[in-house]
Amino acid sequence: METNIGKASKKVVGIKEATKALKKGNVVAVIIAEDVAQGLIEPLIELSRKKGVRVEIVPSKLMLGKACNIKTGASAVALLED
């Protein structure tokens, strides 16, 4: 994974929070776990593309959660502008 999530100074975790941040317009990248149901993440991917925000895919929710320093899995993370 190119983006170092753990060192990102500002981020939001979860599909709902990432969607809210995208609507506000302060997201620089969205990272999505590959093992999330397509129906749940497709709207987030679509909105990211419309906003011109880079989307990265990681293999699993657990990997993404660990990268965010949380003990559970994470479906999506949005990295925010500093």
Residue pairs with C-beta under 8 A, 6 or more apart in sequence:
1 31
1 56
1 58
1 67
2 56
3 29
3 31
3 56
3 79
5 11
5 31
5 64
5 67
5 68
5 77
5 79
6 67
6 68
6 69
8 79
8 80
9 82
10 79
10 80
10 81
10 82
11 68
11 77
11 78
11 79
11 80
12 18
12 20
12 21
12 77
12 78
12 80
13 65
13 68
13 70
13 74
13 76
13 77
14 74
14 75
14 76
15 36
15 40
15 41
15 44
15 75
15 76
17 78
18 27
18 30
18 44
18 76
18 77
18 78
19 43
19 44
19 47
21 27
21 78
21 80
22 30
22 44
22 47
22 48
22 51
22 53
22 78
23 47
25 51
26 80
26 81
27 48
27 51
27 53
27 78
27 79
27 80
27 81
28 53
28 54
28 79
28 80
28 81
29 53
29 54
29 55
29 56
29 78
29 79
30 44
30 45
30 48
30 53
30 54
30 55
30 56
30 76
30 77
30 78
30 79
31 55
31 56
31 57
31 58
31 64
31 76
31 77
31 78
31 79
32 41
32 44
32 45
32 55
32 56
32 57
32 58
32 64
32 75
32 76
33 57
33 58
33 59
33 60
33 61
33 63
33 64
33 73
33 74
33 75
33 76
34 57
34 58
34 59
34 60
35 59
35 60
35 61
36 61
36 75
36 76
40 75
41 75
41 76
44 76
45 55
48 54
48 55
49 55
58 64
58 67
60 73
61 73
61 74
61 75
62 73
64 73
64 74
64 75
64 76
64 77
65 71
65 72
65 73
65 74
67 77
68 74
68 77
